[in-house]
Amino acid sequence: MMIGITGTPGTGKSSVADELACRGHRVVHLAGTVQRYVVEEDRCRQTLVVNVEGWASEFKPIDGIVEGHLAHFLPCDRVVVLRCRPDVLRARLSSRSYPREKIAENVEAEALDVILIETLEMHPGDAIYELDTTERTVDACADVIEQFMQGNLPPSYGRIDWTDYLVLDT
């Protein structure tokens, strides 16, 4: 069974995946698998444009966890979408020295449910779990993901609404 952990940058994917690896789960960090498929790189904006179709079609499924903000494009059996309240996400990305423009882009994507919508376009709803990481520890997030992986937690998504965090230019 291949489990995807996806989400906007800064939502906790790598930290939670590392904890799951410490618990004995096989984990593949997808950032290390896309280099061959990069079609454009903008180091100033910390952005890579990836040929997602080519990458996904050549990716060899694994029995374990795949982690990365493109994980939902793979043929996962179950997908966990990590979410983080936009104001907290902004602080996390700022602490990583993301460029202001990239922070705004990611915060807006989080508020608009971009990754969740893409996931729903690729996978049936009964294979998706949306997890708010904002006030949960890494251990608590890993616990929830293990429960979902084992089928002890029903699918759940669509309950998080952060549209109030959108800044509209008027």
Helices and strands as residue ranges (DSSP letters): E 2-7, H 13-22, E 27-29, G 30-33, G 35-37, E 38-42, E 47-50, H 52-58, E 64-67, G 71-73, E 78-83, H 86-95, H 100-111, H 114-122, G 125-127, E 128-132, H 138-149, G 163-165
